[in-house]
Amino acid sequence: MKLAILGSGKIVHDFLPVVKDIPEIEVKAIFGTVRSIGKMEILQTQFSIDQVYTDIEECLASEAFDTVYVALPNHLHFSFAKKALEHGKHVICEKPFTLQNAELLELEKLASEKNLVLIEAITNQYLPNFKSIKTALETIGQLKIIECNYSQYSSRYDAFKEGTILPAFNPKMGGGALMDINIYNIHLVVGLLGKPLKVNYYANVEREIDTSGMLVLDYGEQKVVCIGAKDSSASIRSTIQGTKGAIIINGPTNTLESFTIESLGAVQSINDNQHTHRMYEEFLVFNRVIQENDQKFVKQQLAHSKIVMEIVEAALADAKISLG
Ligand SMILES: NC(=O)c1ccc[n+]([C@@H]2O[C@H](COP(=O)([O-])OP(=O)(O)OC[C@H]3O[C@@H](n4cnc5c(N)ncnc54)[C@H](OP(=O)(O)O)[C@@H]3O)[C@@H](O)[C@H]2O)c1
């Protein structure tokens, strides 16, 4: 895969060191704002990136890369992914895919017409521990309750309270606890159970954005609560309860660091993740999917992403929050 990265923020700094462990991925270009040119030039030197761009048309006109990784603030995912597809590039897009499901449907149509790969970068779906948790479900009897809690006090919340609204808390930029943090819980649950019958979101809303909230998903015979908070902290863990035992996931749902199975009086701790970085496995798969243009896999992952978007849309409507 020959890659162009859009953005030079936190996630890009996190991602670039991982690429050296996947030699098939060559980072050919980085695009960003004029104000970030210094930052991009440092990354260019550090990671041997051929080109730095501040003009998106100029960047996308290049034939030096076949794939674009959209790592921009949430409200820009749709427009930049669309532009990239229009220029014939495969697209890997950061979470949340888009702000509205209709936007995702439009991207899907465009990618399909052009026979391009369009896929969401969502770490937990690709981690070995996710597969192992799915397998472990067989050992805990009939599944009844899932509770995911990803609550982490954000230093940006202090600024927010004083009136400085950074992207993570800005409704116009697709911020909020649901989109930023609870989305990982939603992906985990959809990966395990699929589409829920009913969605409710009970949110703490300040300045028109959810600073924390509880998402309740009703699956009929299973009930799920996903808690995401940026205004308070708690032990970050998730529990999956069945009639014969429970699975406890230690740590956040984007890393799935390890988990414990408590069943029939026995306790078993498991960690099947191989690589220390959460993004390694997903990019390994994206590289293969793009090499093989595996449209069957793309369809399957898009079906998953669309369920997540439908949940997000229903939840935000329920809490009367509008983004974008
Ligand atoms: N997968 C994960 O684990 C994970 C973790 C964190 C974030 N994310 C996702 O990754 C995305 C980026 O998050 P982040 O934490 O990296 O954000 P960030 O640190 O705020 O970085 C955003 C980047 O986008 C650039 N940008 C902003 N407006 C732009 C524009 N109009 N044109 C071009 N570039 C623009 C910024 O440049 P300036 O600094 O010059 O404005 C900055 O380089 C978000 O969608 C987030 O949800 C994913």
The ligand as a Gaussian input file, in Angstrom:
#p B3LYP/6-31G(d) Opt

LIG

0 1
 N       -8.279000       5.337000      16.394000
 C       -7.966000       5.939000      17.524000
 O       -7.551000       5.308000      18.497000
 C       -8.112000       7.402000      17.589000
 C       -7.557000       8.071000      18.643000
 C       -7.651000       9.429000      18.627000
 C       -8.328000      10.052000      17.598000
 N       -8.904000       9.364000      16.602000
 C       -9.643000      10.031000      15.502000
 O       -8.684000      10.616000      14.635000
 C       -9.166000      11.865000      14.157000
 C       -8.134000      12.933000      14.491000
 O       -7.993000      12.999000      15.896000
 P       -6.720000      13.657000      16.579000
 O       -6.826000      13.334000      18.021000
 O       -5.489000      13.292000      15.844000
 O       -7.060000      15.214000      16.358000
 P       -6.070000      16.458000      16.420000
 O       -4.891000      16.140000      17.280000
 O       -6.918000      17.624000      16.740000
 O       -5.533000      16.572000      14.908000
 C       -6.362000      16.970000      13.857000
 C       -5.505000      17.240000      12.642000
 O       -6.341000      17.695000      11.571000
 C       -5.800000      18.925000      11.053000
 N       -6.859000      19.777000      10.499000
 C       -7.839000      20.428000      11.164000
 N       -8.611000      21.118000      10.293000
 C       -8.084000      20.905000       9.060000
 C       -8.428000      21.344000       7.751000
 N       -9.475000      22.144000       7.533000
 N       -7.671000      20.924000       6.712000
 C       -6.607000      20.119000       6.921000
 N       -6.227000      19.676000       8.126000
 C       -6.961000      20.055000       9.189000
 C       -5.150000      19.566000      12.248000
 O       -4.240000      20.550000      11.825000
 P       -4.053000      21.895000      12.732000
 O       -3.432000      21.384000      14.010000
 O       -3.150000      22.736000      11.911000
 O       -5.432000      22.431000      12.940000
 C       -4.474000      18.356000      12.890000
 O       -3.295000      18.020000      12.203000
 C      -10.528000      12.088000      14.821000
 O      -11.529000      11.706000      13.928000
 C      -10.521000      11.156000      16.018000
 O      -11.798000      10.682000      16.353000
 C       -8.778000       8.055000      16.577000

